[in-house]
Amino acid sequence: MSVLIAIVVLCVIILVHELGHFGAAKLFKMNVPQFNLGMGPLLLKKNYKGTQYGLRLFPIGGSVLLGEDDTEESDDPNDFRNKPVWQRIIVIGAGAFLNLVLGLILCIIIYSVEPIPTTVVSAFGEEAVSNTGTSALRVGDRIVKVNGMNIVSASEIFYRMDNSLAKEGASGNFAVYEFVVIRNKERVLLPEVKFAASPNPSDRGGMVYTRDFWIEPAEKTFLNVLNYSARNAIGMGRIIWLSLIDIIMGTYGLNEISGPVGIAGVVGDLTAQAVNIKEAVMTVVSLSALITINLGMVNLLPIPALDGARILFLSAEGIRRKPVNPAVEGMIHFVGFALLMLLILVVTFNDVRKMIVGG
């Protein structure tokens, strides 16, 4: 069941991405030779108004073929390469843009149903450590920084705590963080906020560090839902960028990157933990928001075969007043696509291995 849910989620998110390209191309009256959902061998096809619509075997991708890789010149004014550069940039960027819009819509759905968190401390656990001593959190503190990172949404507090622990480790039996809070309308630096540790063999270093405070919910109004949904979507996007940097810097290894198989496993684990249908549905919606924002952000990276690289080449064309050699650009994107497929295969193999042997 979790595999089916994951496939549906991925297909919808990819469909939205491709519809972004497709809709923008149609808006500018560009030719769209193909619209494909999935990758691999063609299963079904339908020709309609000059476009071949195809369903392919593997539901892990999709494509809108606009003729952007054509090396032969055309006299058709509606061909992609004959349209103004600014129109082509909008068409290429529209897929990622629509993914980000979908992420915002899903966040609005989430916080229309779930409580709206703030960054204000509301309470501590019975065995709290972080609310004792001179450098301590207090009920009513509004958290604005954790270890130097400005906080936009509540999820960033806990991301930064996990991220700092992965990079810097712990100090004895405590995880220690620097917080900046607003307290009684004043900005206060808390240089050593401590959190207790308890044994946990599955965690880094054999310890798991408790977060012994709760976050105050906000009053649920239309503006509060919109405000926090936008902030949370922005926060997700920033976390994705920071995570990519951490992967490049070696903070996280290949073992911690998941592909479609890993996503199916996460969906299965989290929905299995849900106590009712509502919680299971909201879990899937939350994961969908993260995945669609992830797809939108990653696609904007200037990596060959991704939309970001195509926008980079188009920007160069706009500056130089002439296009990059189509054959050279096509080869660069081909190599990038091949490496991307290799990465997907490696990540998928790793996901399967983790499902079988654990870890």
C-alpha positions in Angstrom: 0.0 0.0 0.0 2.8 2.4 0.9 4.5 1.8 -2.4 1.2 2.6 -4.3 0.8 5.8 -2.2 4.5 6.8 -3.0 4.0 6.2 -6.7 0.8 8.3 -6.8 2.5 11.1 -4.9 5.5 11.1 -7.2 3.4 10.9 -10.3 1.2 13.9 -9.2 4.2 16.0 -8.3 6.0 15.2 -11.6 2.8 15.8 -13.5 2.5 19.2 -11.9 6.1 20.0 -12.8 5.6 19.0 -16.5 2.3 20.9 -16.7 4.3 24.0 -15.7 6.5 23.6 -18.7 3.6 22.6 -20.9 1.3 25.4 -19.9 3.9 28.1 -20.3 4.9 26.8 -23.7 1.2 26.8 -24.8 0.9 30.3 -23.4 3.6 31.5 -25.8 2.2 29.4 -28.6 5.3 27.1 -28.8 5.3 23.7 -30.5 5.2 20.9 -28.0 6.0 17.6 -29.8 5.7 15.3 -26.7 4.4 15.2 -23.2 5.4 12.1 -21.3 4.6 10.9 -17.8 7.2 8.4 -16.5 10.4 7.2 -18.1 11.5 4.1 -20.1 9.6 2.2 -22.7 6.4 3.8 -24.1 3.2 2.0 -22.9 0.5 4.2 -24.3 0.4 7.3 -26.6 -2.2 9.7 -27.9 -1.7 12.4 -30.5 -3.8 15.5 -30.0 -3.3 19.0 -31.6 0.3 18.4 -32.6 1.4 16.9 -29.3 2.0 13.2 -28.6 0.9 12.4 -25.0 2.7 9.3 -23.7 2.6 7.1 -20.6 5.9 5.3 -19.9 6.8 2.3 -17.9 8.7 3.7 -14.8 6.7 6.3 -12.8 9.8 8.1 -11.6 10.1 11.0 -14.0 8.5 12.8 -16.9 9.3 15.1 -19.7 7.9 17.7 -22.0 9.9 17.7 -25.3 10.0 21.2 -26.7 12.8 20.7 -29.2 15.3 22.6 -27.0 18.0 20.0 -27.9 17.4 20.2 -31.7 20.6 20.9 -33.6 19.0 21.7 -36.9 17.7 25.2 -37.7 14.0 25.6 -38.3 12.0 28.3 -40.1 8.9 27.7 -37.9 8.5 30.8 -35.7 6.7 28.6 -33.1 9.7 26.3 -32.5 11.3 26.6 -29.1 14.7 28.0 -30.4 13.0 30.7 -32.5 11.1 32.2 -29.5 12.6 35.1 -27.5 15.1 34.2 -24.8 12.9 35.6 -22.0 10.0 33.4 -23.1 12.2 30.3 -23.2 13.6 31.1 -19.7 10.0 31.3 -18.3 9.0 28.0 -20.0 12.0 26.2 -18.6 11.6 27.7 -15.1 7.8 27.2 -15.0 8.0 23.5 -13.9 10.0 24.3 -10.8 7.8 27.3 -10.1 4.7 25.2 -10.2 6.3 22.7 -7.8 6.9 25.5 -5.3 3.4 26.8 -5.7 2.1 23.3 -5.1 4.3 23.1 -1.9 2.7 26.3 -0.6 -0.8 25.0 -1.4 -0.1 21.8 0.5 1.3 23.8 3.5 -1.9 25.9 3.5 -4.0 22.6 3.6 -1.8 21.3 6.5 -2.2 24.4 8.6 -5.9 24.7 7.9 -6.3 21.4 9.7 -3.3 21.1 12.1 -2.3 23.6 14.8 -0.2 26.5 13.6 3.2 26.5 15.5 5.1 29.6 16.4 8.7 29.9 17.6 7.6 30.8 21.1 8.4 28.4 24.0 5.3 27.3 25.8 6.3 24.6 28.2 9.0 22.1 29.3 9.0 18.4 30.0 9.2 17.0 33.6 12.9 16.2 33.3 13.8 19.4 31.4 17.4 20.5 31.4 17.2 23.4 28.9 15.2 25.6 31.3 17.7 25.5 34.2 20.7 27.7 34.9 21.6 31.2 33.8 21.9 30.3 30.1 18.4 28.8 29.7 15.3 29.0 27.7 12.2 30.4 29.4 8.5 30.0 28.8 7.6 32.9 26.6 10.9 33.2 24.8 10.6 33.6 21.0 13.4 31.8 19.3 15.1 33.8 16.5 18.4 32.1 16.1 19.9 28.6 16.8 23.7 28.3 16.4 23.8 31.3 14.2 21.0 30.4 11.9 18.0 32.8 11.7 14.8 31.0 12.4 11.8 31.5 10.1 9.6 28.5 11.1 9.4 26.1 14.0 10.7 23.2 11.8 14.0 25.1 11.4 14.7 25.0 15.1 14.9 21.3 15.2 16.6 21.0 11.8 19.4 23.3 13.1 19.7 21.3 16.3 20.0 18.0 14.4 22.3 19.5 11.9 24.6 21.0 14.5 24.8 17.8 16.4 25.8 15.9 13.2 28.5 18.4 12.5 29.9 19.2 15.9 28.9 16.3 18.1 28.0 16.6 21.8 29.8 17.8 24.9 29.9 14.9 27.4 26.3 13.9 28.3 24.8 17.1 26.9 24.1 18.6 23.5 24.9 22.3 23.8 23.5 25.0 21.5 23.6 28.8 21.2 20.1 30.4 21.2 19.1 33.9 20.5 15.6 34.8 21.8 13.3 37.7 22.2 12.5 37.9 25.9 10.4 40.8 27.4 10.8 42.6 24.0 14.6 42.4 24.4 17.1 40.3 22.3 18.9 37.9 24.6 21.9 35.7 23.8 21.9 32.2 25.5 25.3 30.8 24.7 25.0 27.4 26.3 21.5 25.9 26.3 21.9 22.2 27.3 19.9 19.2 26.5 20.3 15.9 28.3 21.3 12.6 26.6 20.1 9.1 26.9 21.5 5.8 25.4 20.3 5.0 21.9 22.4 2.6 19.8 20.8 3.7 16.5 21.7 7.4 16.9 25.1 9.0 16.1 27.5 8.4 18.9 25.1 6.1 20.7 23.1 9.0 22.2 19.9 10.8 21.5 19.4 14.3 22.8 16.0 15.3 24.1 14.1 18.4 23.1 12.4 19.1 26.4 10.4 22.1 25.4 7.2 22.6 23.5 6.2 25.4 21.0 3.2 27.6 21.5 0.4 27.3 18.9 -0.9 30.4 17.2 -4.5 31.5 17.0 -6.0 29.9 13.8 -7.1 32.7 11.5 -7.0 33.0 7.7 -4.0 35.4 7.8 -2.1 33.3 10.3 -2.6 30.2 8.1 -1.3 32.0 5.1 1.5 33.6 7.0 2.9 30.4 8.6 2.3 28.3 5.4 4.4 30.7 3.4 7.1 30.8 6.1 7.1 27.1 6.4 7.4 26.6 2.6 10.3 29.1 2.6 11.9 27.2 5.6 11.6 23.9 3.8 13.3 25.4 0.7 16.1 26.8 2.8 16.6 23.5 4.6 16.9 21.7 1.3 19.6 24.1 0.0 21.5 23.7 3.3 21.2 19.9 3.2 22.6 19.9 -0.4 25.5 21.9 0.8 26.0 19.5 3.7 26.0 16.6 1.3 28.6 18.3 -0.9 30.7 19.1 2.2 30.5 15.5 3.5 28.4 16.1 6.6 25.9 13.5 5.2 26.9 10.6 3.1 25.3 8.8 0.2 23.7 6.3 2.7 21.5 9.1 3.9 20.1 10.1 0.5 16.8 8.4 -0.5 15.2 7.8 -3.9 11.8 6.6 -4.9 12.2 3.3 -3.0 13.4 5.1 0.1 10.5 7.5 -0.1 8.1 4.5 -0.3 9.7 3.1 2.9 9.3 6.4 4.7 5.7 6.7 3.6 5.0 3.2 4.9 6.8 3.7 8.2 5.1 7.1 9.0 1.6 6.0 7.9 1.9 2.8 9.9 2.6 5.0 13.0 -0.5 7.1 12.4 -3.2 6.5 15.0 -6.1 7.4 12.7 -6.9 8.1 9.0 -6.7 11.8 9.5 -3.1 11.6 10.8 -2.1 9.2 8.0 -3.5 11.6 5.4 -1.8 14.6 6.9 1.5 12.7 7.0 1.2 12.0 3.3 0.3 15.6 2.6 3.3 16.8 4.7 5.7 14.5 2.9 4.3 15.6 -0.5 4.9 19.2 0.4 8.5 18.5 1.2 9.0 16.4 -1.9 7.5 18.9 -4.3 9.5 21.8 -2.8 12.6 19.6 -3.0 12.0 18.8 -6.6 11.4 22.5 -7.4 14.6 23.6 -5.6 16.8 20.8 -7.0 15.6 21.4 -10.5 16.9 25.0 -10.3 20.5 23.9 -9.6 22.8 24.7 -12.5 23.5 21.0 -13.1 23.5 19.7 -16.7 20.2 18.1 -17.7 18.3 20.0 -15.0 16.3 23.1 -15.6 18.8 25.3 -13.8 21.5 24.5 -16.3 19.2 25.2 -19.2 18.3 28.6 -17.7 22.0 29.2 -17.3 22.7 28.5 -21.0 19.7 30.7 -22.1 21.0 33.5 -19.9 24.4 33.2 -21.6 22.6 33.4 -24.9 20.8 36.5 -23.9 24.0 38.2 -22.8 26.1 37.1 -25.8 23.2 37.8 -28.3 23.9 34.4 -29.8 23.2 30.8 -28.6 25.7 28.3 -27.3 26.5 25.7 -30.0 23.5 23.4 -29.8 25.6 20.3 -30.3 27.9 21.3 -27.4 25.0 22.1 -25.1 23.2 18.9 -26.1 26.3 16.8 -25.3 26.7 18.5 -21.9 23.1 17.8 -21.0 23.5 14.2 -22.2 26.4 13.6 -20.0 24.6 15.2 -17.1 21.5 13.1 -17.7 23.7 9.9 -17.8 25.3 10.8 -14.5 21.9 11.6 -13.0 20.6 8.2 -14.0 23.6 6.6 -12.5 23.0 8.4 -9.3 19.4 7.3 -9.3 20.5 3.7 -9.8 23.0 3.9 -7.0 20.5 5.5 -4.6 17.8 3.0 -5.5 20.2 0.1 -4.9 21.2 1.6 -1.6 17.5 2.0 -0.6 16.8 -1.6 -1.4 19.9 -2.7 0.5 18.8 -0.7 3.6 15.3 -2.3 3.4 16.8 -5.8 3.4 19.7 -5.5 5.8 18.7 -2.3 7.7 20.7 0.8 8.4 
